[in-house]
Amino acid sequence: MLKPGTTATYRDSYEFKSKDHIIATSEMKNEEGEWITFMTGEFKRRKSDSQ
């Protein structure tokens, strides 16, 4: 993933805090076998003004 011509072990995980709030995390395994988090995102549903 970081070196041309190579691949990496990669995973995404999702934590559903509520029906309107999700936390997503992306990780890859390093050469020592440890999972390294390289991205975390927080998603929240936007409430419509018409409701």
N, CA, C and O atoms as a MOPAC input file, in Angstrom:
PM7 MOZYME 1SCF
protein

 N      0.81500 1    -1.18800 1     0.00000 1
 C      0.00000 1     0.00000 1     0.00000 1
 C      0.86800 1     1.26600 1     0.00000 1
 O      0.52700 1     2.25300 1    -0.65200 1
 N      1.96400 1     1.23400 1     0.71600 1
 C      2.84100 1     2.40500 1     0.75800 1
 C      4.03000 1     2.28800 1    -0.19300 1
 O      4.65600 1     3.29400 1    -0.52700 1
 N      4.34500 1     1.07800 1    -0.62800 1
 C      5.46700 1     0.85500 1    -1.53600 1
 C      4.91900 1     0.37400 1    -2.87400 1
 O      4.09600 1    -0.54100 1    -2.90200 1
 N      5.35500 1     0.96900 1    -3.98900 1
 C      4.87200 1     0.53400 1    -5.29600 1
 C      5.10500 1    -0.97000 1    -5.51000 1
 O      6.17000 1    -1.49600 1    -5.18700 1
 N      4.09500 1    -1.64600 1    -6.05600 1
 C      4.20800 1    -3.06800 1    -6.35400 1
 C      3.94400 1    -3.98900 1    -5.17800 1
 O      4.09000 1    -5.20400 1    -5.31300 1
 N      3.55900 1    -3.44900 1    -4.02500 1
 C      3.28500 1    -4.28300 1    -2.85200 1
 C      1.83400 1    -4.08000 1    -2.40100 1
 O      1.17100 1    -3.12700 1    -2.81100 1
 N      1.36800 1    -4.96900 1    -1.57200 1
 C      0.03800 1    -4.84700 1    -0.98500 1
 C      0.15500 1    -4.83000 1     0.53200 1
 O      1.22200 1    -5.08700 1     1.08900 1
 N     -0.94900 1    -4.52700 1     1.18600 1
 C     -0.96500 1    -4.49400 1     2.64500 1
 C     -2.26900 1    -5.11100 1     3.12700 1
 O     -3.26200 1    -5.14000 1     2.40100 1
 N     -2.25500 1    -5.60300 1     4.35800 1
 C     -3.46800 1    -6.07500 1     4.99400 1
 C     -4.17000 1    -4.85100 1     5.56500 1
 O     -3.57600 1    -4.05500 1     6.29100 1
 N     -5.43700 1    -4.72100 1     5.22300 1
 C     -6.17800 1    -3.50200 1     5.48400 1
 C     -7.56300 1    -3.85700 1     6.00000 1
 O     -8.12700 1    -4.87900 1     5.61100 1
 N     -8.12200 1    -3.01100 1     6.88200 1
 C     -9.48900 1    -3.23300 1     7.33600 1
 C    -10.18200 1    -1.90700 1     7.65300 1
 O     -9.55300 1    -0.92800 1     8.05200 1
 N    -11.49000 1    -1.91600 1     7.46100 1
 C    -12.35500 1    -0.81100 1     7.86400 1
 C    -13.27400 1    -1.33200 1     8.95400 1
 O    -13.71300 1    -2.48100 1     8.90400 1
 N    -13.56300 1    -0.49800 1     9.93000 1
 C    -14.54000 1    -0.87100 1    10.95000 1
 C    -15.48400 1     0.30500 1    11.16100 1
 O    -15.11800 1     1.46500 1    10.97500 1
 N    -16.70800 1    -0.03100 1    11.55300 1
 C    -17.75100 1     0.97100 1    11.74600 1
 C    -18.36900 1     0.78700 1    13.12800 1
 O    -18.75000 1    -0.32000 1    13.50900 1
 N    -18.45900 1     1.86900 1    13.85900 1
 C    -19.09500 1     1.86100 1    15.17500 1
 C    -20.38600 1     2.66700 1    15.06100 1
 O    -20.35300 1     3.87400 1    14.82300 1
 N    -21.50600 1     2.00300 1    15.23000 1
 C    -22.80300 1     2.64500 1    15.13100 1
 C    -23.20600 1     3.15300 1    16.51300 1
 O    -23.70100 1     2.39900 1    17.35000 1
 N    -22.98500 1     4.44900 1    16.73000 1
 C    -23.30800 1     5.07000 1    18.00900 1
 C    -24.81200 1     5.23200 1    18.16000 1
 O    -25.35000 1     5.09000 1    19.25800 1
 N    -25.49500 1     5.53300 1    17.04900 1
 C    -26.95000 1     5.64200 1    17.00800 1
 C    -27.35000 1     5.53100 1    15.54300 1
 O    -26.48400 1     5.37000 1    14.68200 1
 N    -28.64700 1     5.61300 1    15.24200 1
 C    -29.07600 1     5.53500 1    13.84600 1
 C    -28.63400 1     6.77000 1    13.05200 1
 O    -28.68000 1     6.76400 1    11.82200 1
 N    -28.20900 1     7.81900 1    13.74400 1
 C    -27.79300 1     9.05700 1    13.09300 1
 C    -26.31100 1     9.38800 1    13.26600 1
 O    -25.86600 1    10.46300 1    12.86400 1
 N    -25.54400 1     8.46600 1    13.86500 1
 C    -24.13100 1     8.77400 1    14.17300 1
 C    -23.28300 1     7.51300 1    14.00800 1
 O    -23.49600 1     6.51000 1    14.68900 1
 N    -22.31100 1     7.58800 1    13.08500 1
 C    -21.42200 1     6.45500 1    12.80200 1
 C    -19.97100 1     6.94000 1    12.84900 1
 O    -19.66000 1     8.03300 1    12.37700 1
 N    -19.09200 1     6.12300 1    13.42000 1
 C    -17.65600 1     6.39800 1    13.39900 1
 C    -16.99800 1     5.30500 1    12.56100 1
 O    -17.16500 1     4.11600 1    12.83300 1
 N    -16.24400 1     5.72200 1    11.53400 1
 C    -15.54800 1     4.78900 1    10.64600 1
 C    -14.04500 1     4.89600 1    10.89700 1
 O    -13.51200 1     5.99400 1    11.05700 1
 N    -13.36700 1     3.74600 1    10.93100 1
 C    -11.92100 1     3.70400 1    11.16400 1
 C    -11.26900 1     2.81900 1    10.10700 1
 O    -11.74300 1     1.71600 1     9.83300 1
 N    -10.17400 1     3.31100 1     9.51100 1
 C     -9.39100 1     2.52700 1     8.54600 1
 C     -8.03000 1     2.22900 1     9.16000 1
 O     -7.37400 1     3.11200 1     9.71400 1
 N     -7.61200 1     0.95200 1     9.05000 1
 C     -6.34600 1     0.51400 1     9.63800 1
 C     -5.58600 1    -0.37300 1     8.65900 1
 O     -6.18000 1    -1.01400 1     7.79200 1
 N     -4.27200 1    -0.40000 1     8.81000 1
 C     -3.44100 1    -1.33400 1     8.05400 1
 C     -2.45200 1    -1.99400 1     9.00400 1
 O     -2.05800 1    -1.41500 1    10.01600 1
 N     -2.06100 1    -3.20800 1     8.66000 1
 C     -1.13200 1    -3.96500 1     9.50200 1
 C      0.29300 1    -3.63500 1     9.07600 1
 O      0.61700 1    -3.69900 1     7.89000 1
 N      1.15000 1    -3.28200 1    10.04100 1
 C      2.54600 1    -2.97200 1     9.71600 1
 C      3.38300 1    -4.26000 1     9.67000 1
 O      2.85300 1    -5.35300 1     9.87000 1
 N      4.66600 1    -4.12800 1     9.41200 1
 C      5.55900 1    -5.28600 1     9.27000 1
 C      5.69900 1    -6.08600 1    10.56200 1
 O      6.04100 1    -7.26800 1    10.52500 1
 N      5.43500 1    -5.44600 1    11.70900 1
 C      5.50600 1    -6.13600 1    12.99800 1
 C      4.18400 1    -6.81500 1    13.35800 1
 O      4.08100 1    -7.46000 1    14.40000 1
 N      3.17000 1    -6.66900 1    12.49200 1
 C      1.87400 1    -7.29300 1    12.73000 1
 C      0.91800 1    -6.46600 1    13.57200 1
 O     -0.12400 1    -6.96600 1    13.99600 1
 N      1.25700 1    -5.21000 1    13.81800 1
 C      0.40000 1    -4.32700 1    14.60900 1
 C     -0.54400 1    -3.55900 1    13.68300 1
 O     -0.16000 1    -3.18300 1    12.57500 1
 N     -1.77700 1    -3.32700 1    14.13700 1
 C     -2.73200 1    -2.53400 1    13.37400 1
 C     -2.48300 1    -1.05600 1    13.64200 1
 O     -2.45300 1    -0.62100 1    14.79300 1
 N     -2.30400 1    -0.29300 1    12.57300 1
 C     -2.04600 1     1.14200 1    12.65700 1
 C     -3.25100 1     1.88300 1    12.07100 1
 O     -3.60400 1     1.67400 1    10.91000 1
 N     -3.87800 1     2.74600 1    12.86900 1
 C     -5.00200 1     3.55300 1    12.38800 1
 C     -4.45700 1     4.71600 1    11.57500 1
 O     -3.59800 1     5.46100 1    12.04500 1
 N     -4.96300 1     4.87100 1    10.33900 1
 C     -4.51900 1     5.99400 1     9.52200 1
 C     -5.66200 1     6.92500 1     9.13100 1
 O     -5.42200 1     7.97000 1     8.52500 1
 N     -6.90600 1     6.56600 1     9.46700 1
 C     -8.02300 1     7.44000 1     9.16400 1
 C     -9.18300 1     7.11900 1    10.08600 1
 O     -9.52000 1     5.95500 1    10.30500 1
 N     -9.78400 1     8.16300 1    10.62000 1
 C    -11.00900 1     8.02800 1    11.39500 1
 C    -11.95400 1     9.11500 1    10.92000 1
 O    -11.56500 1    10.27500 1    10.79100 1
 N    -13.19200 1     8.73800 1    10.66200 1
 C    -14.18700 1     9.70500 1    10.21500 1
 C    -15.45400 1     9.57500 1    11.02800 1
 O    -15.81800 1     8.48400 1    11.46800 1
 N    -16.11500 1    10.68500 1    11.22100 1
 C    -17.35700 1    10.71000 1    11.98300 1
 C    -18.46600 1    11.19000 1    11.05700 1
 O    -18.34600 1    12.23500 1    10.41700 1
 N    -19.53900 1    10.42100 1    10.99300 1
 C    -20.65900 1    10.72700 1    10.12100 1
 C    -21.89900 1    10.95800 1    10.96900 1
 O    -22.25800 1    10.14100 1    11.81700 1
 N    -22.54500 1    12.09300 1    10.72100 1
 C    -23.78000 1    12.40400 1    11.44000 1
 C    -24.84700 1    12.78100 1    10.42700 1
 O    -24.60200 1    13.55800 1     9.50400 1
 N    -26.05500 1    12.20900 1    10.61800 1
 C    -27.16700 1    12.52500 1     9.74600 1
 C    -27.62000 1    13.94900 1    10.02600 1
 O    -27.81600 1    14.34200 1    11.17600 1
 N    -27.78100 1    14.69800 1     8.97300 1
 C    -28.23300 1    16.06700 1     9.09700 1
 C    -29.75400 1    16.09600 1     9.11700 1
 O    -30.39700 1    15.52200 1     8.23900 1
 N    -30.31600 1    16.74100 1    10.08400 1
 C    -31.76600 1    16.83300 1    10.20800 1
 C    -32.30300 1    17.84000 1     9.19800 1
 O    -31.73700 1    18.91900 1     9.02500 1
 N    -33.37400 1    17.48800 1     8.55000 1
 C    -34.00600 1    18.35800 1     7.56500 1
 C    -34.75700 1    19.46500 1     8.29500 1
 O    -35.35800 1    19.23000 1     9.34300 1
 N    -34.71900 1    20.67300 1     7.73600 1
 C    -35.44200 1    21.80600 1     8.33000 1
 C    -36.95000 1    21.65300 1     8.18700 1
 O    -37.70700 1    22.29600 1     8.91500 1
 N    -37.40300 1    20.80100 1     7.25000 1
 C    -38.82700 1    20.64900 1     6.99100 1
 C    -39.50300 1    19.67300 1     7.96200 1
 O    -40.72000 1    19.50000 1     7.88700 1
 N    -38.76900 1    19.03900 1     8.85600 1
 C    -39.36500 1    18.07100 1     9.78100 1
 C    -39.81800 1    18.70700 1    11.05000 1
 O    -40.34100 1    18.02400 1    11.93100 1

